Amino acid sequence: PLLGGWAAGVATAVDHSTWVRLLASACAAVLAEVVSLPIDVAKTRSQLDAEVESSLGGLWKCLHQIAAEGGIGALWSGIVPAVLRQVCYTSLCMMLYEPAKACLSDSFGLESGALQGFLAGAVSGAIAIAVCNPVDVLKTQMQKRPEEQIGEGMLGTAARIWERDGPAGFWAGAGPNVGRSSLSSAAELGSYDQAEVLLAAAIGAGALAQLGASAAAALLSAAACSPADVLKTRLMGTAGNGSGRDADSGVLEVAQRTLDEEGIGAFYAGFLPLCLRKVVWCGTFFVSYEWLLTTGSSL
């Protein structure tokens, strides 16, 4: 019944509106990623380097240091895998979201509401990121220390990972990445839907309600997924290192060592840049996505 409900959801949802959602989400994701990537680069650096301050001043200092060491272009390190990741992940996630809600409604009787949105977002995010983990590894590797990868490029980074770790290297951090993306999508998509409805009723539908809902979704998502995001980044950061200490470690082992050596605060390393990145990303994505969706649906 569950698979039948999912198949029925996909069959009823794959029509003109599905392709519009796919294209709208892809275009909106590219724009959001380009706008917010410098903050993501600083977030990645702060999660990998305990000496980077997780504060507004520390964020600015980190951005300035990255630009000073690698040039202004270093702030967009990993732009190619980052855009590929977002186009693949976000498009697939948004395309699966409505069928997932239809499946939950048909198979479990869950009608429209917060629980349906959260569960549909979690399932969609988990499936989408499971497919896209290799490009996430490439992005993290290219952001880790941009000045060390000068001239290597995406293909060179992929070759290094393959040579040292084999295919398994591209699935480094897959466990926490699936957990993180599941939580993130559940929080973002589920809370955005509910917040937009509430704000539209209070201040009227439009860009302002979308921005407010985006901010709420971003903050909830950051709070929910930060620990998994830190573990994911650290595990992916060891891909291609061969002898890296975390390369052969499990998620629980890395989590325990992080807790023992750095304390519980380490699971929220880079939390400020994570929040800022999500607020900027979600605001850019949802407003442009809604506009593109409305425009595309009228064609």
BAFI-3210 file (N, C-alpha, C; in Angstrom, 3 decimals, decimal comma, padded with zeros to 6 digits):
// residues 299
n [1|2|3|4|5|6|7|8|9|10|11|12|13|14|15|16|17|18|19|20|21|22|23|24|25|26|27|28|29|30|31|32|33|34|35|36|37|38|39|40|41|42|43|44|45|46|47|48|49|50|51|52|53|54|55|56|57|58|59|60|61|62|63|64|65|66|67|68|69|70|71|72|73|74|75|76|77|78|79|80|81|82|83|84|85|86|87|88|89|90|91|92|93|94|95|96|97|98|99|100|101|102|103|104|105|106|107|108|109|110|111|112|113|114|115|116|117|118|119|120|121|122|123|124|125|126|127|128|129|130|131|132|133|134|135|136|137|138|139|140|141|142|143|144|145|146|147|148|149|150|151|152|153|154|155|156|157|158|159|160|161|162|163|164|165|166|167|168|169|170|171|172|173|174|175|176|177|178|179|180|181|182|183|184|185|186|187|188|189|190|191|192|193|194|195|196|197|198|199|200|201|202|203|204|205|206|207|208|209|210|211|212|213|214|215|216|217|218|219|220|221|222|223|224|225|226|227|228|229|230|231|232|233|234|235|236|237|238|239|240|241|242|243|244|245|246|247|248|249|250|251|252|253|254|255|256|257|258|259|260|261|262|263|264|265|266|267|268|269|270|271|272|273|274|275|276|277|278|279|280|281|282|283|284|285|286|287|288|289|290|291|292|293|294|295|296|297|298|299]
n.u [000,820|001,969|003,998|002,328|000,803|002,767|003,528|001,125|000,953|003,149|002,368|000,074|001,149|003,194|003,105|002,410|002,777|004,657|007,024|007,347|007,821|010,219|012,020|011,771|012,686|015,322|016,474|016,064|017,570|020,192|020,583|020,275|022,407|024,706|024,542|024,771|027,061|029,713|029,320|028,844|031,306|032,864|031,510|032,074|034,860|034,979|033,826|035,655|037,982|038,882|039,906|038,776|036,667|033,273|031,469|029,998|032,037|034,115|033,256|033,419|036,179|037,109|036,136|037,574|040,193|040,174|039,815|042,135|044,124|043,553|042,546|039,726|038,107|038,278|036,286|034,187|034,788|034,610|032,356|031,347|030,806|029,097|026,915|026,066|025,359|023,243|021,406|020,830|020,072|018,125|016,217|015,363|014,429|012,327|010,704|009,928|008,517|005,710|004,518|005,271|003,746|001,221|001,363|001,543|-000,924|-002,696|-001,885|-001,617|-003,513|-002,912|-003,722|-003,446|-001,126|001,082|002,471|002,294|003,702|006,274|007,060|006,936|008,865|011,127|011,401|011,709|014,047|015,946|016,055|016,850|019,402|020,849|021,342|022,924|025,288|028,077|028,764|028,519|030,628|032,780|032,377|032,808|035,498|036,773|036,281|037,563|040,350|040,968|043,282|045,055|044,206|044,679|044,664|043,971|041,201|037,785|037,711|040,297|040,246|038,312|039,696|041,837|040,505|039,401|041,731|042,990|041,036|039,162|035,880|034,426|035,260|033,715|031,434|031,857|030,838|028,167|026,120|025,586|025,045|022,706|021,012|021,214|020,253|017,693|016,536|016,892|015,387|012,865|012,403|012,681|010,899|008,470|007,985|008,095|005,849|003,754|004,298|004,120|001,390|000,260|001,435|000,563|-002,141|-002,055|-000,596|-001,023|-000,708|002,362|005,650|006,719|005,534|006,573|009,335|009,399|008,458|010,498|012,706|011,918|011,811|014,498|015,910|014,832|015,602|018,430|018,915|018,008|019,615|022,350|024,281|024,470|025,328|027,880|029,240|028,962|030,452|033,043|033,623|033,463|035,512|037,761|037,942|039,866|042,233|043,597|045,332|043,906|042,609|039,896|039,052|038,522|036,732|033,639|030,398|029,400|031,728|033,303|031,601|031,635|034,357|034,610|032,939|034,291|036,825|036,351|034,000|030,409|029,726|031,069|029,484|027,964|029,622|030,437|027,836|026,615|027,446|026,179|023,458|023,151|023,809|021,734|019,479|019,920|020,092|017,589|015,777|016,413|015,980|013,234|011,620|012,331|011,731|008,935|008,079|009,013|007,603|004,936|005,029|005,842|003,718|001,674|002,203]
n.v [-001,220|001,204|001,646|001,643|003,878|005,837|005,555|006,228|008,855|009,972|009,501|011,099|013,558|014,072|016,071|018,919|020,906|019,708|019,673|022,391|023,063|021,698|023,032|025,667|025,413|024,604|026,848|028,838|027,748|027,884|030,683|031,324|029,883|031,047|033,633|033,173|031,641|032,612|032,931|030,316|029,158|030,332|029,257|026,514|026,559|027,448|025,300|023,303|024,269|024,882|027,219|029,349|031,999|031,809|034,093|037,326|039,155|037,315|035,949|037,919|038,381|035,880|035,704|037,827|036,875|034,567|035,726|037,252|035,301|033,673|035,275|037,189|035,438|033,109|033,160|032,076|029,428|026,116|026,503|025,259|022,403|023,065|024,400|022,369|020,470|021,771|022,170|019,512|018,341|020,153|020,420|017,747|017,262|019,160|018,251|015,777|016,416|017,137|014,674|013,075|014,170|013,547|010,758|010,322|011,272|009,540|006,961|007,014|008,688|011,276|014,525|017,853|019,831|020,683|018,344|016,613|018,152|018,312|015,571|014,845|016,572|015,574|012,945|013,515|015,088|013,265|011,223|012,711|013,781|011,477|010,656|012,720|012,917|012,530|014,944|016,749|016,051|016,754|019,549|020,292|019,502|021,269|023,665|023,543|024,269|026,555|027,723|025,670|024,049|025,190|025,218|022,574|021,987|020,786|018,244|017,349|017,224|015,228|013,100|012,807|012,009|009,593|008,132|007,876|006,991|005,516|004,509|004,722|007,054|009,094|008,872|009,670|010,747|010,301|009,270|011,210|013,271|012,541|012,471|015,147|016,553|015,526|016,472|019,208|019,685|018,899|020,807|023,221|023,066|022,162|024,047|026,425|026,297|026,370|028,757|030,659|030,563|031,510|034,081|035,234|035,425|037,313|039,607|039,694|038,046|037,627|038,977|039,887|038,272|035,870|036,277|036,546|034,009|032,493|033,277|032,307|029,562|029,115|029,666|027,762|025,444|025,663|025,463|022,873|021,182|021,665|020,115|017,655|018,745|019,716|017,286|016,037|017,794|017,541|014,813|014,647|016,362|014,839|013,170|011,669|012,086|009,919|009,010|010,325|011,106|010,812|009,400|006,628|006,391|005,893|007,526|007,811|007,458|009,673|011,682|011,192|011,619|014,295|015,465|014,746|015,981|018,653|019,540|020,117|022,408|022,359|021,137|023,095|024,686|027,324|028,215|030,762|031,705|029,598|030,066|032,642|032,035|030,264|031,928|033,881|032,183|030,782|032,948|034,106|031,877|030,961|033,231|033,831|031,348|031,125|033,218|032,403|030,011|030,906|032,443|030,506|028,701|030,039|029,990]
n.w [000,000|000,745|-001,197|-003,364|-002,848|-003,010|-005,703|-006,907|-006,087|-007,413|-010,065|-010,336|-009,891|-011,717|-014,133|-016,204|-014,219|-012,557|-014,085|-014,337|-011,655|-011,341|-013,118|-012,173|-009,535|-010,011|-011,324|-009,364|-007,304|-008,301|-008,404|-005,654|-004,558|-005,706|-004,649|-001,884|-001,446|-000,566|002,231|002,908|002,361|004,372|006,551|006,266|006,625|009,300|010,614|010,246|011,320|014,479|015,471|014,198|014,813|015,816|015,278|014,473|013,954|013,703|011,454|009,431|009,559|008,796|006,140|005,022|005,363|003,756|001,217|001,114|001,086|-001,118|-003,116|-004,435|-005,780|-004,314|-002,463|-003,701|-003,847|-005,018|-006,563|-008,877|-008,221|-006,112|-007,286|-009,007|-007,101|-005,762|-007,841|-008,599|-006,095|-004,918|-006,974|-007,295|-004,724|-004,464|-006,508|-005,559|-003,295|-003,398|-004,441|-002,252|-000,181|-001,199|-001,096|001,682|002,416|001,023|001,850|004,638|005,586|006,318|006,385|004,902|006,615|009,385|010,251|008,021|006,117|007,325|007,435|004,706|003,684|005,018|003,976|001,217|001,231|002,259|000,282|-001,962|-001,239|-000,847|-003,390|-004,282|-002,795|-003,645|-005,115|-003,098|-001,446|-003,128|-003,240|-000,533|-000,198|-001,993|-000,803|001,591|001,998|-000,021|-001,149|-001,230|-003,211|-005,632|-009,092|-009,159|-009,492|-010,139|-011,411|-010,904|-008,114|-007,790|-008,964|-007,184|-004,820|-005,692|-006,277|-003,780|-001,921|-003,310|-004,603|-002,219|-001,042|-002,101|-000,760|001,756|004,917|004,361|005,984|008,222|006,449|005,085|007,306|008,142|005,874|005,706|008,099|007,602|005,232|006,117|008,114|006,652|004,341|005,479|007,591|006,148|004,446|006,361|007,766|005,730|005,097|007,497|007,693|005,314|005,826|007,815|006,904|004,234|001,068|-000,740|-001,587|000,856|002,834|001,967|002,363|005,170|005,942|004,850|006,409|008,936|008,373|007,723|010,138|011,895|010,566|010,665|013,438|013,879|012,300|012,705|014,383|012,886|010,499|011,112|011,701|009,208|007,545|008,661|008,265|005,470|004,883|005,244|003,095|000,564|001,876|002,623|004,952|006,812|010,058|010,594|008,467|008,401|010,390|012,132|012,193|014,830|016,317|015,537|016,441|019,212|019,778|019,050|020,959|023,341|023,021|022,304|023,402|023,834|022,498|020,111|018,258|017,328|015,953|013,806|013,734|013,508|010,850|009,524|010,088|008,902|006,255|005,617|005,956|003,961|001,732|001,753|001,638|-000,861|-002,514|-002,085|-002,658|-005,327|-006,443|-006,029|-007,646|-010,190|-010,387|-010,460|-012,782|-014,682|-014,548|-015,751|-018,409]
ca.u [000,000|002,818|004,590|001,239|000,447|003,843|003,411|-000,057|001,292|004,026|001,606|-000,839|001,878|004,089|002,398|003,024|003,186|005,864|008,176|007,514|008,476|011,597|012,807|011,758|013,559|016,705|016,913|016,101|018,674|021,442|020,670|020,484|023,735|025,703|024,441|025,113|028,221|030,800|029,020|028,996|032,749|033,291|030,909|032,847|036,163|034,815|033,497|036,847|039,076|038,369|040,448|037,961|035,612|031,899|030,790|029,891|033,387|034,890|032,818|034,025|037,618|037,326|035,927|038,704|041,382|040,044|040,051|043,535|044,988|043,284|041,908|038,284|037,461|038,280|035,017|033,255|035,445|033,669|031,113|030,803|030,091|028,036|025,747|025,605|024,710|021,965|020,481|020,393|019,401|016,930|015,220|014,814|013,685|011,076|009,872|009,404|007,786|004,262|004,159|005,416|002,550|000,098|001,528|001,201|-002,375|-003,393|-001,521|-001,720|-004,609|-002,417|-004,176|-002,551|-000,817|002,499|003,065|002,426|004,779|007,560|007,395|007,195|010,158|012,178|011,563|012,225|015,431|016,800|016,238|017,579|020,819|021,491|021,776|023,846|026,406|029,402|029,061|028,671|032,008|033,642|032,221|033,471|036,935|037,260|036,131|038,319|041,481|041,028|044,629|045,792|043,687|044,862|045,053|043,479|039,889|036,838|038,116|041,508|039,823|037,656|040,725|042,591|039,663|039,294|043,032|043,357|039,983|038,269|034,488|033,927|035,585|032,636|030,303|032,265|029,843|026,828|025,157|025,133|024,536|021,300|020,300|021,189|019,375|016,334|016,095|016,863|014,245|011,644|012,226|012,517|009,688|007,297|007,729|007,840|004,442|002,874|004,567|003,600|-000,067|-000,034|001,829|-000,316|-003,410|-001,842|-000,098|-001,321|000,214|003,314|007,074|007,016|005,158|007,529|010,599|009,215|008,379|011,840|013,553|011,497|012,239|015,958|016,359|014,451|016,451|019,796|018,932|017,756|020,589|023,737|025,187|024,698|026,069|029,281|029,790|029,036|031,561|034,317|033,853|033,739|036,797|038,853|037,952|041,051|043,427|044,290|045,636|043,170|042,200|038,480|038,708|037,982|035,914|032,206|029,762|029,325|033,085|033,688|030,768|032,133|035,664|034,364|032,386|035,332|037,956|035,992|032,797|029,165|029,660|031,662|028,420|027,371|030,693|029,974|026,376|026,221|027,458|025,164|022,178|023,156|023,788|020,399|018,542|020,157|019,762|016,140|015,099|016,623|015,387|011,773|011,000|012,520|011,009|007,500|007,864|009,205|006,502|003,745|005,255|005,853|002,401|000,774|002,599]
ca.v [000,000|002,388|001,857|001,986|005,274|006,677|005,501|007,009|010,269|010,376|009,480|012,243|014,826|014,300|016,696|020,196|021,627|019,071|020,168|023,802|023,057|021,252|024,108|026,829|025,136|024,577|028,236|029,536|027,195|028,442|032,066|031,335|029,361|032,053|034,753|032,820|030,756|033,091|032,630|028,867|028,894|030,699|028,272|025,279|026,796|027,549|023,976|022,466|024,904|025,331|028,534|030,382|032,451|031,723|035,342|038,194|039,640|036,181|035,660|038,926|038,131|034,666|036,065|038,672|036,022|033,708|036,574|037,671|034,165|033,060|036,206|037,325|034,247|032,039|033,216|031,222|028,134|025,000|026,994|024,298|021,328|023,625|024,627|021,043|019,853|022,417|021,905|018,117|018,084|020,969|020,072|016,434|017,403|019,877|017,429|014,674|016,915|016,998|013,253|012,553|014,592|012,756|009,403|010,363|011,456|008,357|005,739|007,145|009,582|012,554|015,645|019,007|020,368|020,736|017,002|016,137|018,906|017,922|014,215|014,863|017,222|014,675|011,861|014,091|015,500|012,092|010,564|013,597|013,929|010,177|010,636|013,836|012,980|012,732|016,339|017,443|015,785|017,596|020,932|020,458|019,412|022,465|024,813|023,310|025,191|026,871|028,049|024,427|023,345|026,022|024,451|021,198|021,977|019,768|016,938|016,972|016,844|013,933|012,100|012,591|011,220|008,244|007,470|007,593|006,326|004,731|004,989|005,024|008,429|009,978|008,687|010,085|011,592|010,103|009,079|012,498|014,132|012,182|012,949|016,608|017,024|015,139|017,462|020,526|019,764|018,837|022,104|024,298|022,952|022,088|025,301|027,486|026,187|026,817|030,167|031,497|030,625|032,380|035,453|035,721|035,792|038,480|040,798|039,579|037,226|038,397|038,796|040,125|037,050|034,842|036,543|036,210|032,558|031,993|033,501|031,357|028,235|029,061|029,608|026,453|024,458|025,776|024,930|021,433|020,355|022,065|019,018|016,751|019,495|019,729|015,941|015,822|018,574|016,985|013,535|014,926|017,047|013,862|012,381|011,870|012,322|008,642|008,695|011,227|010,423|010,518|008,754|005,292|006,440|005,955|008,773|007,859|007,621|011,070|012,483|011,025|012,266|015,741|015,831|014,596|016,885|020,057|019,904|020,106|023,610|022,085|020,726|024,325|025,477|027,941|028,334|032,071|031,680|028,650|030,780|033,696|031,384|029,734|033,045|034,443|031,175|030,531|034,148|034,204|030,730|030,864|034,364|033,637|030,127|031,437|034,057|031,557|029,056|031,618|032,813|029,308|028,061|030,808|029,809]
ca.w [000,000|000,808|-002,519|-004,261|-002,586|-003,565|-007,167|-007,290|-005,891|-008,507|-011,315|-010,402|-009,771|-012,849|-015,239|-016,544|-013,006|-012,036|-014,837|-013,977|-010,343|-011,532|-013,730|-011,281|-008,394|-010,488|-011,562|-008,082|-006,525|-008,834|-007,942|-004,208|-004,257|-006,091|-003,715|-000,500|-001,349|000,291|003,631|003,060|002,410|005,728|007,466|006,148|007,260|010,751|011,139|010,146|012,057|015,778|015,794|013,560|015,720|015,314|015,634|013,307|013,686|013,234|010,083|008,561|009,556|008,006|004,740|004,622|005,292|002,580|000,051|001,127|000,780|-002,417|-004,036|-004,262|-006,330|-003,320|-001,744|-004,450|-004,032|-005,158|-007,162|-009,850|-007,527|-005,275|-008,142|-009,434|-005,946|-005,494|-008,947|-008,484|-004,825|-004,716|-007,986|-006,966|-003,469|-004,724|-007,369|-004,754|-002,138|-003,582|-004,420|-000,883|000,558|-001,719|-000,569|003,107|002,501|000,523|002,565|006,088|005,935|006,845|005,575|004,874|007,927|009,723|010,296|006,645|005,493|007,903|007,012|003,265|003,508|005,493|003,005|-000,026|001,447|002,435|-001,020|-002,868|-000,885|-001,022|-004,787|-004,572|-001,845|-004,255|-005,441|-001,820|-001,028|-003,960|-002,809|000,762|-000,419|-002,691|000,097|002,824|001,946|-001,449|-001,618|-001,400|-004,379|-006,817|-010,266|-009,114|-010,120|-009,699|-011,908|-010,174|-006,765|-007,917|-009,240|-005,941|-003,915|-006,255|-006,173|-002,392|-001,148|-004,134|-004,653|-000,874|-000,705|-002,530|000,163|003,095|005,581|003,805|007,075|008,765|005,388|004,904|008,492|008,123|004,800|006,069|009,085|006,974|004,317|006,927|008,765|005,671|003,528|006,338|008,300|005,169|004,048|007,449|008,081|004,641|005,256|008,633|007,378|004,245|006,463|008,679|006,202|002,811|000,279|-001,526|-001,307|002,272|003,540|001,558|003,054|006,576|006,046|004,538|007,581|009,967|007,939|007,777|011,527|012,431|009,904|011,192|014,800|013,853|011,576|012,921|014,786|011,753|009,488|011,556|011,489|007,763|007,011|009,117|007,597|004,057|004,809|005,267|001,862|-000,261|002,688|002,799|006,337|007,691|011,281|010,562|007,210|008,623|011,593|011,971|012,618|016,292|016,838|015,330|017,329|020,584|019,891|019,017|022,268|024,363|022,821|022,092|024,135|023,073|021,663|018,801|017,334|016,801|015,341|012,570|013,760|012,979|009,376|009,055|010,126|007,889|004,949|005,387|005,793|002,628|000,724|001,733|001,166|-002,310|-003,203|-002,048|-003,356|-006,776|-006,822|-006,099|-008,832|-011,362|-010,415|-010,916|-014,188|-015,510|-014,555|-016,607|-019,802]
c.u [000,845|003,424|003,519|000,818|001,479|003,739|002,229|000,213|002,155|003,243|000,693|-000,089|002,770|003,275|003,105|003,550|004,457|007,102|008,416|008,222|009,944|012,469|012,884|012,703|015,022|017,246|017,044|017,263|020,017|021,637|020,986|021,888|024,821|025,720|025,013|026,398|029,368|030,567|029,197|030,465|033,281|032,739|031,704|034,194|036,034|034,468|034,707|037,998|038,532|038,853|039,656|036,799|034,245|031,116|030,733|031,254|034,276|034,542|033,463|035,531|037,949|037,171|037,107|039,970|041,343|040,346|041,516|044,459|044,797|042,675|040,398|037,539|037,397|036,992|033,940|033,920|034,400|032,361|030,497|030,112|028,959|026,759|025,180|024,831|023,334|020,948|019,931|019,539|018,085|015,838|014,547|013,948|012,331|010,136|009,215|008,461|006,273|003,826|004,269|004,210|001,332|000,146|001,130|-000,300|-003,120|-003,139|-001,760|-002,828|-004,176|-002,849|-003,202|-002,363|000,671|003,144|003,276|003,593|006,151|007,983|007,718|008,548|011,302|012,456|012,198|013,694|016,379|017,086|017,118|019,065|021,559|022,035|022,930|025,063|027,770|029,727|029,175|030,080|032,977|033,586|032,970|034,976|037,493|037,135|037,059|039,491|041,700|042,435|045,471|045,355|043,824|045,361|044,529|042,124|039,027|037,268|039,369|041,179|039,171|038,678|041,520|041,801|039,592|040,594|043,325|042,318|039,068|036,850|033,943|034,199|034,477|031,394|030,719|031,191|028,426|025,772|024,667|024,587|023,064|020,476|020,134|020,209|017,917|015,750|015,917|015,640|012,927|011,356|011,929|011,184|008,432|006,964|007,466|006,378|003,519|003,051|004,011|002,081|-000,438|000,283|000,954|-001,660|-003,268|-001,472|-000,384|-000,272|001,148|004,735|007,411|006,685|006,139|008,878|010,510|009,173|009,747|012,763|013,208|011,975|013,751|016,463|016,028|015,332|017,868|019,900|018,810|018,923|022,054|024,653|025,501|025,509|027,558|029,927|029,957|030,238|032,902|034,632|034,177|035,093|037,976|038,935|039,188|042,315|044,214|044,470|044,897|042,575|040,745|038,089|038,036|037,076|034,443|031,665|029,772|030,703|033,556|032,894|031,281|033,469|035,516|033,857|033,456|036,406|037,562|034,737|031,579|029,032|030,215|030,604|027,659|028,469|030,187|028,470|025,903|026,300|026,452|023,793|022,097|023,069|022,386|019,364|018,678|019,713|018,247|015,368|015,199|015,878|013,862|011,081|011,132|011,769|009,513|007,197|007,972|008,065|005,217|003,857|005,185|004,497|001,420|001,095|001,779]
c.v [001,257|002,696|002,232|003,426|006,220|006,726|006,324|008,495|010,792|010,484|010,687|013,567|015,120|014,788|018,000|020,920|021,030|019,586|021,643|023,901|022,684|022,367|025,330|026,617|025,118|025,987|029,003|029,049|027,735|029,869|032,131|030,876|030,385|033,208|034,400|032,019|031,313|032,809|031,138|028,482|029,201|029,716|026,979|025,426|026,815|026,196|023,045|022,988|025,499|026,733|029,672|030,734|032,353|032,929|036,206|038,744|038,536|035,810|036,634|038,702|036,918|034,954|036,878|037,830|035,129|034,498|036,988|036,534|033,642|033,985|036,205|036,093|033,097|032,015|032,396|029,881|027,029|025,394|025,965|023,125|021,834|023,835|023,295|020,363|020,445|022,148|020,484|017,909|018,843|020,613|018,750|016,508|018,078|019,053|016,295|015,134|016,728|015,537|012,631|012,942|013,800|011,331|009,345|010,510|010,186|007,122|005,815|008,098|010,901|013,680|016,803|019,567|020,280|019,356|016,452|016,824|018,506|016,530|014,147|015,505|016,321|013,566|012,384|014,461|014,321|011,405|011,410|013,664|012,606|010,043|011,611|013,903|013,184|014,189|017,172|017,251|016,663|019,052|021,187|020,423|020,685|023,714|024,735|024,265|025,554|027,106|026,793|023,665|024,155|025,153|023,033|021,079|020,819|018,373|016,437|016,522|015,470|012,824|011,780|011,719|009,776|007,469|007,042|006,770|005,436|005,289|005,395|006,464|009,408|009,841|008,967|010,998|011,399|009,969|010,390|013,438|013,840|012,667|014,446|017,128|016,674|016,138|018,834|020,687|019,727|020,202|023,207|024,221|022,946|023,410|026,451|027,480|026,769|028,305|031,085|031,650|031,605|033,843|036,049|036,163|037,077|039,743|040,764|038,770|038,112|038,172|038,964|038,884|035,923|035,027|036,190|034,712|031,919|032,123|032,522|029,951|028,069|028,902|028,261|025,356|024,471|025,168|023,412|020,631|020,702|020,923|018,058|017,434|019,535|018,366|015,645|016,534|017,972|015,649|013,742|015,592|016,100|013,041|012,709|012,143|011,042|008,276|009,598|010,490|010,006|009,667|007,406|005,241|006,475|007,270|008,899|008,068|009,067|011,976|012,408|011,732|013,787|016,226|015,793|015,670|018,358|020,502|019,991|021,317|023,387|021,678|021,927|025,271|026,044|028,165|029,677|032,102|030,688|029,319|031,837|033,107|030,877|030,839|033,643|033,459|030,988|031,746|034,291|033,091|030,812|032,015|034,193|032,402|030,398|032,268|033,229|030,548|029,685|031,967|031,594|028,642|028,767|030,655|028,714]
c.w [000,000|-000,550|-003,531|-004,098|-003,152|-005,090|-007,650|-007,159|-007,010|-009,810|-011,443|-010,412|-010,964|-014,049|-015,544|-015,308|-012,408|-012,757|-014,574|-012,631|-010,475|-012,076|-012,831|-010,109|-008,811|-010,671|-010,254|-007,225|-006,993|-008,326|-006,451|-003,842|-004,582|-005,092|-002,340|-000,342|-000,499|001,776|003,888|003,132|003,807|006,756|007,459|006,842|008,787|011,379|011,132|010,992|013,348|016,140|015,163|014,478|015,053|015,808|014,384|012,922|013,141|011,804|009,111|008,439|008,691|006,516|004,206|004,450|004,055|001,312|-000,048|000,687|-000,647|-003,448|-003,842|-004,769|-005,343|-002,506|-002,449|-004,769|-004,099|-005,799|-008,116|-009,150|-006,642|-006,077|-008,630|-008,314|-005,717|-006,599|-008,836|-007,242|-004,697|-005,714|-007,660|-005,715|-003,705|-005,599|-006,572|-003,653|-002,268|-003,668|-003,027|-000,037|000,106|-001,181|000,904|003,307|002,115|001,385|004,068|006,530|006,533|005,923|005,685|006,275|008,188|009,674|008,889|005,942|005,996|007,421|005,522|002,972|003,918|004,492|001,716|000,110|001,556|001,100|-001,933|-002,529|-000,995|-002,443|-005,017|-003,659|-002,505|-004,584|-004,175|-001,273|-001,811|-003,517|-001,507|000,616|-001,044|-001,831|001,297|002,974|000,487|-001,969|-001,856|-002,655|-005,664|-007,971|-010,292|-009,798|-009,652|-010,147|-011,193|-008,759|-006,786|-008,137|-007,979|-004,972|-004,390|-006,054|-004,739|-001,636|-001,968|-004,120|-003,288|-000,469|-001,057|-001,654|001,592|003,685|005,093|004,893|007,668|007,696|005,113|006,082|008,488|007,073|005,066|007,065|008,447|006,077|005,076|007,543|007,756|004,937|004,386|007,007|007,332|004,744|005,105|007,747|006,999|004,744|006,367|008,319|006,286|004,822|007,274|007,903|004,701|002,080|-000,534|-001,065|000,165|003,102|003,204|002,244|004,534|006,803|005,778|005,735|008,697|009,630|008,069|009,199|012,161|011,848|010,458|012,584|014,800|013,298|011,843|013,366|013,640|010,666|009,830|011,301|010,004|007,167|007,403|008,446|006,122|003,881|004,804|003,983|001,034|000,523|002,925|004,248|007,310|008,869|011,236|009,348|007,403|009,853|011,251|012,500|014,137|016,911|016,701|016,260|018,769|020,777|019,891|020,366|023,346|024,249|022,782|022,847|023,222|022,144|020,268|017,782|016,772|016,308|014,025|012,537|013,205|011,450|008,798|009,007|009,022|006,483|004,630|005,190|004,392|001,555|000,615|001,219|-000,345|-003,045|-003,239|-002,781|-004,871|-007,261|-006,977|-007,350|-010,106|-011,509|-010,939|-012,392|-015,097|-015,612|-015,483|-018,094|-020,483]
res [p|l|l|g|g|w|a|a|g|v|a|t|a|v|d|h|s|t|w|v|r|l|l|a|s|a|c|a|a|v|l|a|e|v|v|s|l|p|i|d|v|a|k|t|r|s|q|l|d|a|e|v|e|s|s|l|g|g|l|w|k|c|l|h|q|i|a|a|e|g|g|i|g|a|l|w|s|g|i|v|p|a|v|l|r|q|v|c|y|t|s|l|c|m|m|l|y|e|p|a|k|a|c|l|s|d|s|f|g|l|e|s|g|a|l|q|g|f|l|a|g|a|v|s|g|a|i|a|i|a|v|c|n|p|v|d|v|l|k|t|q|m|q|k|r|p|e|e|q|i|g|e|g|m|l|g|t|a|a|r|i|w|e|r|d|g|p|a|g|f|w|a|g|a|g|p|n|v|g|r|s|s|l|s|s|a|a|e|l|g|s|y|d|q|a|e|v|l|l|a|a|a|i|g|a|g|a|l|a|q|l|g|a|s|a|a|a|a|l|l|s|a|a|a|c|s|p|a|d|v|l|k|t|r|l|m|g|t|a|g|n|g|s|g|r|d|a|d|s|g|v|l|e|v|a|q|r|t|l|d|e|e|g|i|g|a|f|y|a|g|f|l|p|l|c|l|r|k|v|v|w|c|g|t|f|f|v|s|y|e|w|l|l|t|t|g|s|s|l]
***
